[in-house]
């Protein structure tokens, strides 16, 4: 634990981590639950996301309207999100209202009302959300890619679930899921901004006085059994073809995690990247192109995404694979390597100036790894990365038999022609 951060574990195993930022006028709070899409049964897929939506609809002390007005009425912001491994409820608020924010968030998490009429209204909202994403090819193409990367597994299924699974979730299912996972041992509270750790701890103790529970928190390990390239096409009359190209990558705390992060920057994280320069700037084949990383407890993914000129799909795929191949066979230049490191650390430094980003930083790492890193820790680790590590990562990731490609666009009857291009040796 860095000296910058203070951590306390209560008697009931709830963990609290804070970062005092005395010069700030705000406080950001997050309540993290170690449960998400990976923890669901297939027949109730989307239940974690459904529950997250529902907790904003009222608690024992606060109505839905009161929750929003109490936070936004003093200049704060309130939000939540569900991922594969975590659910988070968060607030950023002027520092003098931090006790109010903690009281509201905690009552939402501990004492949701589960009003039957609200469950039915939110079910309809989520179903419309599912339909909306299917109508957005730049979003839906990533769902298709997930199905290729992790077939018939929770990681390969959308967080929001399907119309069928959301339709069968009942009130008792929501209550049961909440009782199993929203227990103190499974909760991390993070806070950053103008606050004092000991005073904050005392407030949390009064709210989360629940006794220690039996620890039950398991999910099925990811399976990666791919031995040949995989392709999934969805023919649709769109103005451009949407592409998501993915490879299995490292788990969250892998020894080469920073080298992977630097490869991401070099290939597609900004406007200076190779793919942006080659595909968009030099050839004008795409408006949007980039890369992203996904990290989980036991696996991960490296993804290239793009919106391509419908007439230039073949050419663009060849050029993308050529850039990935080059990363395998040539060391990155010293200058490009230095710029990638400076961008990596510079973006992190800028983010950590904000109370909300700092709260998310310490909360996520505490909830997933039970560790909290300072910027100084990260600088030290990143400075140990060598150019050879970048090539090692590229060699591990970019294998022909590990290619997964999803496309949405006017590509009917082109499956074999596209599949024949999937070469990266």
N, C-alpha and C positions, 0 to 999 in steps of 0.2 A: 504494500500500500504506500503510495507516494505521500510525502509529508504535506503536500498541497491538500490532500483529501482526508476526511475523517470518516471512519466507519464504526458503526455500533451494531451488534447483533443482540436483539432482545431475547428474553428468556423463552419466548415462543418461537424463536428462530427467524423472525422477520428481520431483514437486513436493511440498514439505513446508511447511505453514503452522501456526504455533503461537501460542497466547495464554497467557502466564503469568498465573495467578491465585493469587498467593502466600497469600492468606487462606483458600484452600479446602483441604479434606482429601482431595479426590478428583482423579483425572485421567480425562478422557474421550478416547478415541482412535477415529478412524474411518479406514478404508481405502476410498477411493472409486474405483470403476472407471467410466470414461466409456463405458458400454455398458448398454443396457437393451432394452426392447421394440421400440424404433424400429430397432434394428440387426439384427433377425431376418428370416430368410426365412419366408414364409407357411407353408411345409410343416413348419417347425420352430418354429412360434410357441410361446413359453413357454420357450425354451431358456435364456435369461438367468436367469429365475426358477428353473428346474430346477437350474441350476448353483449358484445362491446357496444353495438348500436343501442341495445335496450337499456343499458345502464345510464344513458343520457336522458331517459324518458321519465325519470323520477325516482326518488328514494323515500325513506321514512320521514326525513326532515325537510326535503326539498322537492317541490314539484318540478316538472320538466321546464316550465317557464321560469321558475325561481332560480334554477341552476344557471340558466343562460343569463338572466338579467343580473344576478348577483356578481358574476364574473365580468361580463361585458359592460355592465353599468358603472364599473369603476376603472374601465380602460384596459381590462385584461382580455386574454384570449384562452379558449378552451378547446381541446381536441382529444382525439383518441385514434389508435390504429391497431390493426391486427396483422401479424406476420405469421410465418410458418412456425416460429418457436416462441413468440412473445405476444402479449397484449399490453398496451400502454395507454394510460389515461393521464393527460398532461395539461398544465396551466402555466401561463406566464402572466404575471400580475405586478402592479406597483407594490413595492416591498411592504408597505404598511398594511396591506390586505392579505399577507401570506397566511395568517391563521385562518381567515375565512376560506381561502382557497383550499387549504389542507382539510378543513372540516367538510367542505362540499365534496371534494374528490374521495375522501375516506368514506363518507356516507353512501356515495354512489357505489363504491366497491363492496362495502360491508352489508348495506341494507337496501338493495334495489327493490322497488315496489313490485315488479313483475305483473303489472296490471294487465288482465287478459285483453282489454281493448287496445292497449299499446302494443302488445305482442302481435296482434293481427295487423295493425297499421304498419308496424315496422317490417313484418313479413312482406307486405306488398311493396314497401319501399325497396327492400333488398332484392326482390324479384325484378323490379324495374332497373336496379343497378346492374344485375346480371345481364339483362337484355341490352342495356346501354353499352356494356363492355364488348358484347358480341357484335355490336354495330360499329365499333371502333377498331378497324383492322390493325392499327399501330399498337393497340393493346392486346387484342385477341391473338395476334401472332405469337405473343410470348406464352399464352396459355397452351397453344399448340406445341411450342418448343418444350415446355415443361413435360407434356405428355410423352415426348420422345426421350427426354433425359431420364425421367423416373416413371416408366410405365406402370400402371396399376398400383401406384404407391401414393401416400398422402402428399408428398412433395410434387407429384405430377398432377395434382388436382387443384383447381382454383380455390383461393382462400374463401371466396364468398359462397362457394358451393354451387349446386345446380338448382334449377327450378323444382325438381323432384325432391331433392334432399331438404331444401329449405321448407318446402311445402309439408313435409312430414314431421318437422321439429315441433314438439309440444311443450307446453309450459313446464311439465315435470322434467323433460329432458334438459331444459335450460337451467332449472333449479339444481338438478343433479350435477351437471357439468360445473356449475359455479361452486357448489359445495365441495367437489373433489379438488378443484385446482385453485380456487381463490382462498387458500389457507395461508396462514402466516409464514410457514416454512417455504412457501412458493412465491413469496412477495418480496420485491426490492423497492424501496422508496429512495429516490434520488432528488437532490435539491441543489441549486446553484444560484448565487446572487447575494443580496444583502441579508445575511442571516447568521445566527450563532448556533453552532452544532448542538450544544447541550440543551439550550432552550427548545430547539426543534425536536430533539429526542423526547423531551418531557411531554411535548404536545402529542407526538406520535404514540407514546405509551398510553396516554389517556384514551386515545381513539381505537387503537389496535390492541385491546387487552385480552383478546381471544387466547385461550390456552393452547399449548402445543398439540399438534395433530400427528397422526401416523403419516409418514411420508410415502406418498404414492404419486410418482410422476415419471411415466415411461412412454416412449414411442418406439416404433419399429425402426431399426437401422436402415439407412438408405442402401439400395442394391444397385450396383453398376455392373451389368453383365453384357455390355455391348461389344460386338466383335466385327461389325461392319457399319458403313455409313448408313444413316437413316434420313429419310425425307418425308415430309408431310406437306401436301399442297391443298389449299382451299381455293377453288376457282370462284372468283367474285369480280363483278364489273366495277373496279375501282380506278381512280385517276392515276394511281401509281401502285407499284407492287411493294408490299411490305415484307421485309426479310428479318428473320431472327436466326442466327447461326450460333450454336452452342456446343461447348465442350465441358465435360466433367472437370472440376478443378479441386482445390484444396479445402480442407475443413478450416474453420475459423482461426484456430491457433497454430496452424502449420508453421514449421520453421522458415518456409519460404514465402510467408504471407506478404511481407513488404516487397520482395522481388516481384511477386504477382501484381501488387498494387502499382509498381513502377512500370511493368509491362502494359498494364491497362492505360496508364497515362501516355506512354510512348505510342501505343497503337490507336487509341480512340477516345481519350477522356476530355480532350479540349481541341481548340481550333489549330493548335500547333502539331496535332497528332498526325501520324503517317496516313491513316485511313481518310481523315478529313482532307488532308492535303492532296492525296492521290485521287480519291473518288469524287470529291466535290470541287475543290479548288482547281485542280489541273484538268479534269475531264468533264466536270459538270453533269455527272451521272445521277447524283442524288442531292436533295436539299438537306436531308437529315441523315447523318451517319455517325456512329460512335460505338463505344464498348461499355459494358458494365460488368460488375462482379457481384456474385451472390455467395454468401458465406453462411454455413450452417455448422452444427455441432460436429458432424461426421462427414460432410461432403461440401461441394460448392460448384459453381459454374462460372465460366468465362463466356460472355455473350457479345456478339457483334449484331447491331441492329441498324436498319436502314430503310428509307423510303426511296424506291428506285424508279427511274423512268421505265415505263412498261416495255419500251422497245429495246432496252439495254440490260435486261435481266442477266442474260448469259455472260455478257462482257463484265458486268459488275461482280458477279460471283467469282469469276476467274481472277479478277484483280484483287478481291478481298483475300482469297486463298493464297495468292502470290505473296501478299504482304505478310501473312501468317507464316508461310514457308520461309521467307527471308529472315524472320525473327528467329527461326530455328537454326539457321545455317550461318548467320553473320552476327558478330558481336556488335552491340549498339556502340556508336561513336562516343568518345569521352564527353564531347560537348552536349550531345543529346541526353546522355546519361545524367550529366550535371543538371540540365534544365528540368528533367523529369523529377529528380530529387528535390530541387528547389520548389517546383510546383506542388509536389506531394506534401512537403512540410509547410509551405506557405499557405495552402488552402486550409490545412489543419489549424495553423496558428490563427488565421482570420476567423475561422468558425468558433474557436474557443474563446474569442473575445465576447461572444454573445451568451447571455445566461441560459437561454433555451438550448442552444447547441451544446453548451458545456454540460447541462443536465442530461441531455440525451447521450452524450459521450460516456459519462461516468455510470449512468444507469444501465445502458446496454451491456457494457463490459462487465459490470458487477452481476447482472442477471444471467449472462451467458457463460462467462468464464470465471466468475467470482474473483476478478482482478480489476484493478483500476490503474491505468497508465497515465503518467503525466506527459506533457509535450516533451520534456527533457528525456524521459525514458524512450519515447518514440524516435527522437532525433538520434539518440545513441544507437538504437537498433538499425535505423535506416542507413546510418553512416557506415555500417558494417557490410551492407549489400554491395556485391561486386557485379561488374558487367557480365561475368561468367554465370552469375546466378540468374540473370535475366534469360540467358540462353538455355540454362537448365530448365527453367520453368516452361519456356516455349517448347522445348523438346518433349517434355512430359505431357503438355496439354495437346499440342497440335499434331495428332496422329490421324491418319486417314480413316482408320477403322472406328475412330471416336467422333467423327463428324455427325452433327445433328442439325438439320436445316428445315425450317418451317417458312412457308411462303403463302401470302394471301394476295390475290390479284387475278387479272384476266390471263390465266396460265393453263387453261384447259388443254388436255392432251399433250402436255410438255413434260410430264413426269420423267420419262426415260431419258430424254435429252438433258434435263437438268441433273439427274442422278449421275449420268456419265461424266459430268464435270467435277465431281467431288473427289479431287485428287490433291494431296498436300505432301507427298513424299519428297 
